[in-house]
Amino acid sequence: MRTDRSRHAPVTCGAMLPTWPEGTVSILSTAGEEPHAIPISTAIRAGERSIVFGLAHRRGSLERLNSDPRAAMTVLAAGDLAFTATGNARVLAGALDAAPKVAAVVLDVTEVQDHHEPTFEITGGVQWHWTESHAESRDRAVRAELRRLAAA
């Protein structure tokens, strides 16, 4: 990612994904009749050009991606990290062992846009605060299974 803060225009970084803290809330945007965006807690960098994440079967986003795979994932995180990765999404696994009603999805990234600006710095991203311990445990288990799938 860019470190020269004197530049004024967003930089397109090709397809190289930066790293971000696990559990960072990212925003998944999907195509369709109208654009649709939802927060995601499970996005994991699976390589220089792929992001793996979980989507509940009940999510309209999963249906949208099955119809039109074009998608974007926006990440804002501590460490002055601000980017959007665009590409096509596909289902990697229809159901997870840790959460049978969650599909594993991979975003095959074709472009990464760096949103750095010299006039501001991202000092923290949005983080989930789970209000139910079983939901927190399930989210942790889903991310662990996604990491295993991404490594395979």
C-alpha positions as semicolon CSV with decimal commas, in nm:
position;residue;x (nm);y (nm);z (nm)
1;M;0,000;0,000;0,000
2;R;0,111;0,356;-0,050
3;T;0,323;0,517;0,218
4;D;0,387;0,850;0,039
5;R;0,116;1,072;0,190
6;S;0,196;1,361;-0,047
7;R;-0,003;1,204;-0,331
8;H;-0,360;1,327;-0,369
9;A;-0,530;1,070;-0,592
10;P;-0,638;0,722;-0,485
11;V;-0,397;0,460;-0,611
12;T;-0,493;0,144;-0,790
13;C;-0,258;-0,123;-0,662
14;G;-0,336;-0,395;-0,917
15;A;-0,437;-0,716;-0,743
16;M;-0,205;-0,721;-0,440
17;L;-0,406;-0,739;-0,119
18;P;-0,266;-0,592;0,202
19;T;-0,314;-0,772;0,534
20;W;-0,565;-0,659;0,796
21;P;-0,645;-0,761;1,154
22;E;-0,865;-1,070;1,188
23;G;-1,221;-0,983;1,288
24;T;-1,213;-0,643;1,116
25;V;-1,557;-0,552;0,991
26;S;-1,551;-0,520;0,614
27;I;-1,828;-0,422;0,376
28;L;-1,934;-0,659;0,098
29;S;-2,104;-0,489;-0,196
30;T;-2,287;-0,698;-0,453
31;A;-2,448;-0,620;-0,788
32;G;-2,803;-0,685;-0,896
33;E;-3,097;-0,464;-0,979
34;E;-2,963;-0,226;-0,714
35;P;-2,626;-0,226;-0,537
36;H;-2,641;-0,393;-0,197
37;A;-2,389;-0,370;0,089
38;I;-2,363;-0,564;0,416
39;P;-2,107;-0,583;0,698
40;I;-1,898;-0,901;0,714
41;S;-1,706;-1,020;1,024
42;T;-1,530;-1,316;0,868
43;A;-1,323;-1,176;0,578
44;I;-0,980;-1,342;0,566
45;R;-0,694;-1,267;0,327
46;A;-0,639;-1,597;0,148
47;G;-0,349;-1,484;-0,070
48;E;-0,233;-1,191;-0,277
49;R;-0,549;-1,204;-0,487
50;S;-0,824;-1,372;-0,284
51;I;-1,047;-1,310;0,016
52;V;-1,248;-1,588;0,181
53;F;-1,555;-1,508;0,390
54;G;-1,872;-1,668;0,520
55;L;-2,227;-1,579;0,418
56;A;-2,539;-1,718;0,583
57;H;-2,770;-1,902;0,344
58;R;-3,050;-1,662;0,438
59;R;-2,847;-1,362;0,318
60;G;-2,972;-1,198;0,001
61;S;-2,607;-1,133;-0,086
62;L;-2,543;-1,504;-0,140
63;E;-2,835;-1,523;-0,383
64;R;-2,712;-1,208;-0,561
65;L;-2,361;-1,354;-0,599
66;N;-2,503;-1,675;-0,744
67;S;-2,683;-1,464;-1,007
68;D;-2,408;-1,209;-1,067
69;P;-2,063;-1,280;-0,921
70;R;-1,933;-0,921;-0,942
71;A;-1,852;-0,792;-0,595
72;A;-1,641;-0,551;-0,394
73;M;-1,502;-0,576;-0,041
74;T;-1,412;-0,255;0,142
75;V;-1,182;-0,268;0,443
76;L;-1,104;0,020;0,681
77;A;-0,871;-0,079;0,964
78;A;-0,618;0,047;1,214
79;G;-0,275;0,109;1,071
80;D;-0,405;0,352;0,809
81;L;-0,556;0,077;0,599
82;A;-0,830;0,177;0,355
83;F;-0,895;-0,017;0,035
84;T;-1,159;-0,176;-0,185
85;A;-1,095;-0,509;-0,357
86;T;-1,309;-0,587;-0,660
87;G;-1,355;-0,908;-0,855
88;N;-1,581;-1,208;-0,892
89;A;-1,710;-1,421;-0,606
90;R;-1,782;-1,793;-0,606
91;V;-1,899;-2,043;-0,348
92;L;-1,607;-2,247;-0,215
93;A;-1,817;-2,467;0,016
94;G;-2,195;-2,475;0,039
95;A;-2,195;-2,540;0,414
96;L;-1,936;-2,514;0,689
97;D;-1,890;-2,780;0,956
98;A;-1,879;-2,502;1,218
99;A;-2,199;-2,345;1,083
100;P;-2,402;-2,562;0,842
101;K;-2,618;-2,268;0,736
102;V;-2,314;-2,065;0,628
103;A;-2,143;-2,091;0,289
104;A;-1,774;-2,025;0,235
105;V;-1,728;-1,772;-0,046
106;V;-1,408;-1,662;-0,216
107;L;-1,364;-1,325;-0,386
108;D;-1,115;-1,364;-0,671
109;V;-0,965;-1,016;-0,670
110;T;-0,887;-0,843;-0,998
111;E;-0,816;-0,496;-0,861
112;V;-0,732;-0,331;-0,531
113;Q;-0,800;0,041;-0,494
114;D;-0,603;0,218;-0,221
115;H;-0,813;0,492;-0,057
116;H;-0,531;0,669;0,127
117;E;-0,542;1,047;0,127
118;P;-0,279;1,284;0,264
119;T;-0,543;1,475;0,460
120;F;-0,645;1,194;0,699
121;E;-0,529;0,871;0,861
122;I;-0,735;0,565;0,949
123;T;-0,651;0,500;1,316
124;G;-0,906;0,230;1,387
125;G;-1,161;0,015;1,211
126;V;-1,502;-0,101;1,320
127;Q;-1,490;-0,408;1,545
128;W;-1,769;-0,644;1,644
129;H;-1,870;-0,666;2,009
130;W;-2,059;-0,989;2,047
131;T;-2,343;-0,969;2,298
132;E;-2,391;-1,346;2,312
133;S;-2,101;-1,579;2,390
134;H;-2,228;-1,858;2,160
135;A;-2,234;-1,613;1,866
136;E;-1,877;-1,507;1,942
137;S;-1,764;-1,871;1,962
138;R;-1,938;-1,954;1,635
139;D;-1,778;-1,656;1,459
140;R;-1,434;-1,767;1,582
141;A;-1,502;-2,126;1,463
142;V;-1,621;-2,001;1,122
143;R;-1,304;-1,793;1,076
144;A;-1,088;-2,093;1,175
145;E;-1,263;-2,315;0,920
146;L;-1,233;-2,046;0,653
147;R;-0,858;-2,025;0,722
148;R;-0,832;-2,402;0,672
149;L;-1,027;-2,385;0,347
150;A;-0,815;-2,095;0,223
151;A;-0,495;-2,291;0,295
152;A;-0,614;-2,602;0,108
